[in-house]
Amino acid sequence: MALKLFNTLSRSVQEFVPLDPAARNVGMYCCGPTVYDFAHIGNWRTFVFSDLVRRYLEFKGYTVQHVMNITDVDDKIIKRVRETSTPLRQFTGQFESAFFEDLRTLNCRNPPRSVCSESPPISGSVPLSDSAMNSSSKLIHHRGAASGWPDCGPIGIDWFSAQTQSGCLDHVPRTISENQMATEY
């Protein structure tokens, strides 16, 4: 029996076909937590489900490269860092540690590929000024097209491409130009 998944972009149920069927390799990216608080049962549904899909694919003989991000620069995080007067890395670190402890408690496997923090180039080396902290999207965009952070291997994100395709899964037409990106961010 084939694995069938709902494709949000096409709005249809489709049979799973890996990009590289001969090698039986599968890449699986899953959004991770935004570490401004402890994860709750609603958050855990996502992580338990992705663990289940990964285990199923491995059971079927696929080699799964599972990657998950940790969002540690976000408007909610910035607000709470200000409220608590706690350094960003210290504030997010406690929730990140708790997340991985809870992940083990739920018997979920850690992604075997790097778990990439969204902010090593920012929170680790650049002070977050009030003007920069007004919007995490501005902060993230200023990194430009990442070519790979040290703890993420060859993974990088082209933020302009991500922004121009933002919302494509909800099928609401959006237009954004490179000039808008340059002036707004």
N, C-alpha and C positions, 0 to 999 in steps of 0.2 A: 504494500500500500504506500502510495506517494505522500510526502508531506505537502500539505496545501496551506497556504497562508493568505490572509487578506492583504491585498496591495492597496494602500490608501491612495496612492497617486492615480492608479487606474480605476479604483473603486470596484475591484473584482477579486474573487478568490482565484489564486493561481497556484499551479504546481511549483514547488521549490526546485530551481535549477541553479546550481552553483556556477559562478563565472568561469571556473576552471574545472569542468567535470572530470577530465582525464586524471588530473593530479589529486582529485578529491580534497581540495583545499577550500575552506570557507572562511571569509572574513566577516566578523560580527561586531559592529559598533553599537554600543548601548549607552544612552545618556546615564550618567551617574548622578549622585546627589549634589545638591547645592548645600554646602556645609555651613548653614547659619543656625541650625538647631539639630536636635536628634531626629533621626528618621522615625516615621510612624507607620502604622499598618498599611495605610494607603500608598506610601512610598515603596514599601517592601513588595507589594504585588509586582511591580515592574522588575525588581531585581531577582525575585524568585522565579518569575516567568522566563527571564533571559537565561538564568541558570538551567532551567528545565529544557529550553530549546537547545542550548549548548550541549547538555548531556545527551539529548536525543541524537543530535548530529554526530557526536563522538561515538555513540552506540552504533550508528549506521556506518561507521568507518571513515568519517571525514576528519581531517585535521582542522581544528577550529582556531583561528587567530582572533581571540576575543579582546576587544579594547573597550575601556570605559573611562570617561572623563570624570574629574572632580571639579565642580564649579566653586572656586574660592574667591572670586571677585564678582560681586553682584550687588545691586542696590540694597537689598535686605541686609546683606553682610556688612556693607559699608555703614548703613544706619546703625546696626547693632555694635559695630566696632566703635563708632563715635559715642554711642550711649554708654558703653562699658569702659571706655578709655583703655581698651586692650589692644595690643599690637595685632595686626591682621593675621599673621602666621600663627600666633598663639591662640587667637580666637577660633580660627577655622580648624586648627590642628586638633583641638579637643573633640570636635564633632566628626572630623575625618577618622580619627582613631576609634571613636565609638561606632562609627559606621562599619568599619572593618571587623571590629569585635562582634557586632551584631550579625554581620554577614557570616562569620564562622559559627556563631550560635545557631543560626538557621540552616547550617550545613550546606551553605552555598559555596561554590568554589570561587576563589579570587580569579579575576581574569588573568590568564597566563601571560598575556602581553602587558606592556606597561600600562599602568593606570596613570593617566596624564592629568596633572593639575593644570588649570587654565592660567595660572598666574606666575610660574617661576620667573619669567623675565620681568614681571611687574612687582609683585609683593616681595620678591627676594632681593631686588636691587634698586627699585625706584621708589622714593617716598611718595605717598599718595597725598597730593595737595588737595585743598578744598575744591579748586576748580576742576581737577582731574576726577575727583570723587563724585561730581555731580551726576554723572551717568556712567555706569559700568560699560555700556555699549560703546561710549566714546573711548573709554580706557582700553577696551579690547580691540577696537578698530585701530588704534594708534600703533599696535604691533604689526599691522599690515599683513602681508601673506607670509605666514611662518614657514620656514623650510625644515623645521624639525627641532624640537626642544631637546636638550640633553637627556631628560628622563623619558622621552617619548619615542626615541629612535627616529625612524624616517617619517613619522606622522606629522603632517602640517595642515594648516587650515588656511584657505584663501578666503579671508573675511569678506572681500567684495563679492565674490561669487556666492558665498553663503547668504549675504544680505539681499542680493538680487533675486535669489531663488526662495527667499524667506516667504513662508506662507503658501508655497505651491501645493502642499498637501490638503489645504482647506479649500482649494479651487476658487479662491477669491482673486480676481486679477489685480496685480500690483505692477506699477512701473516705477522704476528708480534708475536714475542715470548716474554715471560716474561723477558728473559735476555735482549732483545732489549729495552724493556720498562725501565728496571732498569738502563741501561747504557745511554739511550738517554734522559731520563727524570729524 
